[in-house]
Amino acid sequence: MGQKTNPIGNRLGIIRGWDSNWFGGNDYGDRIAEDYKIRRYLEARLSKGGVSRIFIERTLKLVTVTITTARPGLIIGKGGQEVDKLKEELKKLTGKDVQINIFEIKRPELDAVLVADSIAKQIENRISYRRAVKMAMASTMRMGAEGIKVMVSGRLNGAEMARSESFKEGRIPLSTFRADIDYHIGEALTQYGKLGVKVWIMKGEVYGKRELTPLVGQQQKKSSGRGERSDRGGERAERGGDRRPRRNNNN
C-alpha cells in the first residue's frame, strides 16, 4: 500500500504529526473550513516567501499560526511591520486574536514543497524540465538526502498527448514507516496547459520516539551571540582564578 497512498498521510501518528492541532465539538466543520481559508490566504499572500508548512493551533480565544519558510526576512519585514499587517488581516478573516510564529528552514533543498515549487517555477520560465529536475536532484543529494524521486506529468515540451516522466536517485522506501519521506505535488502553468510536479525526498530513518509536532507551542527565539561569548569568557576567568601559582624551581 505504500506505493498507492500519500507518504505523509501514511505516516501520521508514527513519525509525523498533524498540521492542525486542536479539539473541536459541534463547530468541528467550521474550524476545518477556517483552517482551509487561513492556509489558502497565506499561500496566496506569501507566494514569494518560500513558505513550506503552516501549523495551526487553537485555544479558546487565540489562534496560533506557525509558518516555516526559507525566507523569514521577507515575511517579517523591517521592524516586524509585515507580521503586524498579517496579524490584522488574519484577525479580520477569523474574527479572533491571532499569534504568528515564524521559523526558518535551514536546508530548503531537503524540503519537498520548496523543491517542487522551484521546479515548477523554472518550467513556467521556459527552462527545460529535464534540466530543472536534474539540478534540483543534484542539490538535494548534495545536502545529505538518501534519495529523491521526481515525476513530471502533462504535455511535456508541448506534445499533443500527455505523458509522465520519472527521475530517481538513491532510495525511496515507501513501505517502511520509519523512513522519513517528505512529499509534495506542485503545479506549473504553461501555454500548453498545466503540468504536475511530484517530489519524494528520503531524509533518513527514524528510530525510537520522535516529537511529532516539534514547532507547535514554541515561540521564536532571539539569538544572543554576544551574551554567549561573554559567558564563555567568564568561564575562562573562573578557571584561571582557580589555578594555583606555579612553583619556581630556579630559586
C-alpha positions as CSV (number, residue, x, y, z in Angstrom):
1,M,0.0,0.0,0.0
2,G,3.0,2.3,0.4
3,Q,3.0,2.8,-3.4
4,K,-0.6,3.8,-3.5
5,T,-1.1,6.2,-0.6
6,N,0.2,9.6,0.2
7,P,3.5,9.1,2.1
8,I,2.7,11.9,4.6
9,G,-0.8,10.6,5.4
10,N,0.5,7.1,5.7
11,R,3.0,8.1,8.5
12,L,0.7,10.4,10.6
13,G,0.9,9.4,14.2
14,I,4.0,7.3,13.6
15,I,6.9,9.7,12.7
16,R,4.9,12.7,11.6
17,G,2.2,14.9,13.3
18,W,-0.8,16.8,12.1
19,D,-0.6,20.4,10.8
20,S,-3.7,21.4,12.7
21,N,-3.8,20.8,16.5
22,W,-7.0,21.5,18.4
23,F,-10.1,19.9,19.8
24,G,-13.5,20.5,18.2
25,G,-17.0,19.9,19.3
26,N,-20.1,20.9,17.3
27,D,-18.2,23.5,15.4
28,Y,-15.7,21.0,14.1
29,G,-16.6,21.6,10.5
30,D,-16.5,25.3,10.9
31,R,-12.9,25.1,12.3
32,I,-11.8,22.9,9.4
33,A,-13.2,25.4,6.9
34,E,-11.5,28.2,8.7
35,D,-8.1,26.4,8.7
36,Y,-8.5,25.9,5.0
37,K,-9.2,29.6,4.5
38,I,-6.2,30.6,6.6
39,R,-3.9,28.3,4.6
40,R,-5.2,29.4,1.2
41,Y,-4.9,33.1,2.2
42,L,-1.3,32.7,3.5
43,E,-0.2,30.7,0.4
44,A,-1.5,33.5,-1.9
45,R,-0.3,36.4,0.3
46,L,3.2,34.9,0.8
47,S,3.6,33.3,-2.6
48,K,7.1,34.7,-2.9
49,G,8.1,34.0,0.7
50,G,9.2,30.4,0.3
51,V,6.5,29.0,2.7
52,S,6.6,25.3,3.3
53,R,4.3,24.2,6.1
54,I,1.6,26.1,8.1
55,F,0.8,24.8,11.6
56,I,-2.4,26.0,13.3
57,E,-3.1,25.6,17.0
58,R,-6.2,26.8,18.7
59,T,-7.2,27.7,22.3
60,L,-10.5,29.2,23.4
61,K,-9.8,32.8,22.2
62,L,-6.5,32.6,20.4
63,V,-5.3,31.1,17.1
64,T,-1.6,30.4,16.8
65,V,-0.2,30.2,13.3
66,T,3.3,28.8,12.9
67,I,4.9,29.4,9.4
68,T,8.0,27.5,8.3
69,T,9.8,29.4,5.5
70,A,13.1,29.7,3.6
71,R,12.9,33.5,3.6
72,P,11.8,34.7,7.0
73,G,13.1,38.2,6.4
74,L,10.6,38.8,3.6
75,I,7.7,37.7,5.8
76,I,8.8,39.6,9.0
77,G,9.6,42.8,7.2
78,K,11.5,45.8,8.5
79,G,11.0,46.0,12.2
80,G,8.3,43.4,12.1
81,Q,5.9,45.6,10.1
82,E,4.8,42.8,7.7
83,V,4.0,40.4,10.5
84,D,1.8,43.0,12.2
85,K,-0.1,43.6,9.0
86,L,-0.5,39.8,8.6
87,K,-1.9,39.6,12.1
88,E,-4.5,42.2,11.5
89,E,-5.5,40.6,8.2
90,L,-5.9,37.2,9.8
91,K,-7.8,38.8,12.7
92,K,-10.3,40.2,10.2
93,L,-10.6,36.8,8.4
94,T,-11.2,34.8,11.6
95,G,-12.7,37.3,14.0
96,K,-10.2,36.1,16.7
97,D,-6.9,37.1,18.1
98,V,-4.0,35.7,16.1
99,Q,-0.4,35.0,17.1
100,I,2.1,34.3,14.3
101,N,5.4,32.4,14.8
102,I,8.0,32.2,12.0
103,F,10.7,29.5,11.8
104,E,13.4,29.4,9.2
105,I,14.1,26.3,7.1
106,K,17.9,25.9,7.3
107,R,18.2,23.5,4.3
108,P,15.5,24.2,1.7
109,E,17.0,21.6,-0.6
110,L,15.6,18.9,1.7
111,D,12.0,20.3,1.7
112,A,9.7,18.7,-0.9
113,V,7.4,21.7,-1.0
114,L,10.2,24.1,-1.9
115,V,11.9,21.7,-4.3
116,A,8.6,21.1,-6.2
117,D,7.7,24.8,-6.3
118,S,11.2,25.6,-7.5
119,I,11.0,23.1,-10.4
120,A,7.5,24.3,-11.3
121,K,8.7,28.0,-11.4
122,Q,11.6,27.1,-13.7
123,I,9.3,25.2,-16.0
124,E,7.0,28.3,-16.1
125,N,10.0,30.3,-17.1
126,R,10.5,28.0,-20.1
127,I,13.5,26.2,-18.7
128,S,13.8,22.5,-19.9
129,Y,12.0,20.3,-17.3
130,R,14.8,17.7,-17.5
131,R,17.4,20.4,-16.7
132,A,15.4,21.8,-13.8
133,V,14.8,18.3,-12.3
134,K,18.4,17.2,-12.6
135,M,19.7,20.4,-11.0
136,A,17.2,20.0,-8.1
137,M,18.0,16.4,-7.6
138,A,21.8,17.1,-7.5
139,S,21.4,19.9,-4.9
140,T,19.2,17.7,-2.8
141,M,21.6,14.7,-2.8
142,R,24.5,17.1,-2.1
143,M,22.7,18.3,1.1
144,G,22.7,14.8,2.5
145,A,19.4,13.2,1.4
146,E,19.4,9.4,1.0
147,G,17.1,9.5,-2.1
148,I,14.9,11.7,-4.2
149,K,12.2,10.9,-6.9
150,V,10.6,13.4,-9.2
151,M,7.7,12.8,-11.6
152,V,6.6,15.4,-14.1
153,S,3.2,14.8,-15.9
154,G,1.4,16.7,-18.6
155,R,2.0,17.9,-22.1
156,L,5.8,17.8,-21.8
157,N,7.5,20.1,-24.3
158,G,4.1,20.8,-25.9
159,A,3.4,17.3,-27.0
160,E,-0.1,16.5,-28.3
161,M,-0.5,13.6,-25.9
162,A,0.1,14.0,-22.2
163,R,2.6,11.6,-20.5
164,S,4.6,11.2,-17.3
165,E,8.3,11.0,-16.9
166,S,10.1,9.9,-13.7
167,F,13.6,10.6,-12.4
168,K,15.1,8.8,-9.4
169,E,18.3,8.9,-7.4
170,G,19.1,7.0,-4.3
171,R,16.3,5.0,-2.4
172,I,12.7,5.8,-1.6
173,P,11.4,3.0,0.7
174,L,7.7,3.9,0.7
175,S,6.6,0.8,2.6
176,T,8.9,1.4,5.5
177,F,7.0,3.5,8.1
178,R,10.2,4.6,10.0
179,A,11.5,6.2,6.7
180,D,11.3,9.9,6.9
181,I,9.9,10.7,3.4
182,D,8.7,14.2,2.5
183,Y,6.2,14.6,-0.3
184,H,4.5,17.4,-2.3
185,I,2.7,18.0,-5.5
186,G,3.4,21.2,-7.4
187,E,1.8,22.7,-10.5
188,A,3.3,24.6,-13.4
189,L,1.1,26.7,-15.6
190,T,2.4,26.7,-19.2
191,Q,1.0,27.8,-22.6
192,Y,0.2,24.1,-23.3
193,G,-1.7,23.6,-20.1
194,K,-0.9,22.6,-16.5
195,L,2.0,20.3,-15.6
196,G,2.1,18.3,-12.4
197,V,5.4,18.0,-10.4
198,K,5.5,15.3,-7.7
199,V,8.5,15.2,-5.4
200,W,9.5,12.5,-2.9
201,I,12.6,13.1,-0.6
202,M,14.0,10.4,1.7
203,K,15.8,12.1,4.6
204,G,16.7,9.0,6.6
205,E,15.2,6.6,9.1
206,V,13.7,7.4,12.5
207,Y,14.4,5.1,15.4
208,G,12.9,5.4,18.9
209,K,10.5,8.1,20.0
210,R,10.2,11.3,18.0
211,E,8.3,14.6,18.7
212,L,5.6,14.6,16.1
213,T,4.9,18.4,16.2
214,P,8.2,19.9,17.4
215,L,7.3,23.5,16.3
216,V,3.8,23.6,17.8
217,G,3.6,25.6,21.1
218,Q,7.0,27.1,20.6
219,Q,7.8,30.8,20.1
220,Q,10.6,32.5,18.2
221,K,13.9,32.5,20.0
222,K,16.1,35.6,19.6
223,S,19.8,35.0,19.2
224,S,22.1,36.3,21.9
225,G,25.6,35.6,20.5
226,R,27.4,38.3,22.4
227,G,26.0,37.0,25.7
228,E,27.2,33.6,24.9
229,R,30.7,34.9,24.2
230,S,30.8,36.9,27.5
231,D,29.7,33.7,29.4
232,R,32.5,31.7,27.8
233,G,34.9,34.4,28.8
234,G,33.5,34.3,32.4
235,E,34.1,30.6,32.5
236,R,37.7,31.0,31.4
237,A,38.2,33.7,34.0
238,E,36.8,31.4,36.8
239,R,39.0,28.5,35.6
240,G,42.0,30.9,35.6
241,G,41.2,32.1,39.1
242,D,41.1,28.6,40.5
243,R,44.6,27.7,39.3
244,R,47.4,27.8,41.8
245,P,50.6,29.8,41.1
246,R,53.4,27.6,39.6
247,R,56.5,26.8,41.8
248,N,59.7,28.4,40.5
249,N,62.4,25.7,40.7
250,N,65.2,28.1,39.9
251,N,65.2,29.7,43.3
